[in-house]
Every structure is written in structure tokens, then in C-alpha cells.
């Protein structure tokens, strides 16, 4: 991928000029076509819950790198801004979206939508956020329930990424919550190898971004506790309710159990609804 790939358009104010310590949280989304409203709701809930869960002393900058997003959603997200919580929107160039889309088999506007090329954008966050040393990537279908400070500052033991093992170990570490050492990734400078890996293997992977990350960053991932990426389910108890209650982040993945599919009486759905 060319160096020009990371010249994204910022749709709102630049970074604030104060020197206070802050945490960078990144999302990569393309909200269009089939299921657009569901994806928009999920993103809003995730960011809203992130704001609610933060401590008063914590400063957070949310970076949303997007292909398409509605004006209504953008305005709703900007209204979440406070003195210590800032939302930044970054438009990804169409040529770069086209580059990423070639590594997926599905049409993002088809009824059978499964993947959109923007899922790969997380792989280049070290270039998106050139001036930052670390970030926490979150999928849109996450809900933050407690301060993410300890997660953000996790000791990665010299590794590039911090991730939680998924519910199905054969699929490796789940790519919906990733602590990234951006400085190390840039220093390693493996962009051409990444491009080559995508060209050779991406279309053969069942879980595109997740498998790429697990294969490409083999031996460079620090395993993090399950509480940082916990998948609530309606049909199973995953390690008991105590862990579910104490989990820092709920991630509605694993077989498509999204919030919209939970019963209204389920605690996960009720909690999720409070943010809408």
C-alpha cells in the first residue's frame, strides 16, 4: 500500500493543544447498505458507554476512521464531546477503501453482507495516528462497562499488540479489542510484508482481519484477560455470571449474538438500550 494511504480527511477540529495525558480510542467503520442503522446504533452505544464509564480524571480522544457515515450519526457523536472526551471523525479516501475491498469476497451492499473492506483499516492505525504512541482499537459492537485505563496501559511485554483469546481458540485472538503499541509497529516497518500477506492469503481467510492479525503478528501478541473482551450470550453461560458482571468490555460477537437479537428482558439488552 502506498504511503499516501494514510492521508485521511478530518471532518472536525484538530487535536486539542493541552498537554494533559489522554487515551486514544480508535474505531474503523463503513455505515451503509444492509444493516446500516444497526451498525450506527452499535457505534453510538459503544462510544456513549465509553464516555459514561470513564473516570472524571481521565482524558479520552475517540478517533473514528470511516468510509461512509450519516450526517445524523456524526452530529449525535459530536454531541458526546466534553472537556475531557473528544470525538474526531476521519474520512478514509475512496481509493484506499477500494484497495481494502479487494481483499474481501462479499459485496458490502448485498443481503448476504458479511465483510466490508474497512475491516482491514485497523491494520494501518499506526499510520492513521502517526503522532500517537499507543491506541486501543474497539469494534463498534462493544459496550464499555468500566474504566478502560488499566486495559489501555497494559504491559504488552515488548509485543506489538495486546488481545484476548476468542471463544473458539481455533480462530485465535479476537480482533474486536486490541491494545496497539503504535511506536513499535512503526519502528518494525513491516508494511510491505503486510501488503504481500494480504495479496497472498486474505481472500482465503474465513475471518479476514482477525486471521490476518493472528498470522501476520504471530509471536507478537500479548494475551490479555477475558474481562477485557467478554462475549455475552443468550444461550450459554461463559465462565459464569460473576465474570460477566465484572467484565470491563462486553463484545457482542460469537455467532452473531448482537444486542438486537437479545430478549428485551435480558440484562445485556436492557443495559445496551440505556445508551440509545
Buried (B, 14 or more C-beta within 10 A) or exposed (E): BEEEBBEBEEBBEEBBEEEEEBBBBBBBBBBBBEBBEBBBBBBBBBBBBBBEBBEEEBBBBBBBBBBBBEEEBBEBBBEBBEEBBBBBBBBBBEEBBEBBBEBBEBBBEEEEBBBBBBBBBBBBBBBBBEEBEBBBBBBBBBBBBBBBBEBBEBEBEEBBBBBBBBBEEEBBBBBBBBBBBBEBBBEBEBBEEBBEBBEEBBEEBEBBBBBBBBEBBEEBBBEBBBBBBBBBBEEEEBEEEEBBEEBBBBBBBBEEBBBEEBEEEBEBBEBBEEBE
